[in-house]
Amino acid sequence: MRSTNNQSLKASAMLIALALLTLSPARAQMFGALTPPNIPLTFGMTPEQASVALGVALLYVRGRPGDELLLAVPNVKGATLAYRSDGLYLQFRHGRLSGWKGDWGTIRP
């Protein structure tokens, strides 16, 4: 009888430890970093906000600071099998997003 209680106590302790590991804040942050944010791209965003919304870094194309054209290139897994490398051009005026255009015609080898 005593060994049964001891085994059930050990099993309960293992289940609690496993539950704490799967629900820890560090694990939650790890999964939060892997999933893309559900933030829509909207007019008036700053370049940093647009970068977070798209989930990629923005590349400088041209323009003065604050009034520039930036490019967001998607991070496509298996890029060697993809025939298209579509980018999204973002126009910023006075540091705020004023428009965007997808470049659907660019095909790079």
Protein Blocks (a to p, Z undefined) as FASTA:
>chain_A
ZZmmmmmmmmmmmmmmmmmmmmpmklmmmmmmmpccfbdcdehiafklmmmmnopacddf
bdcehiacdddddddehklmpcbdcddddddeehiafbdcddfkbccZZ
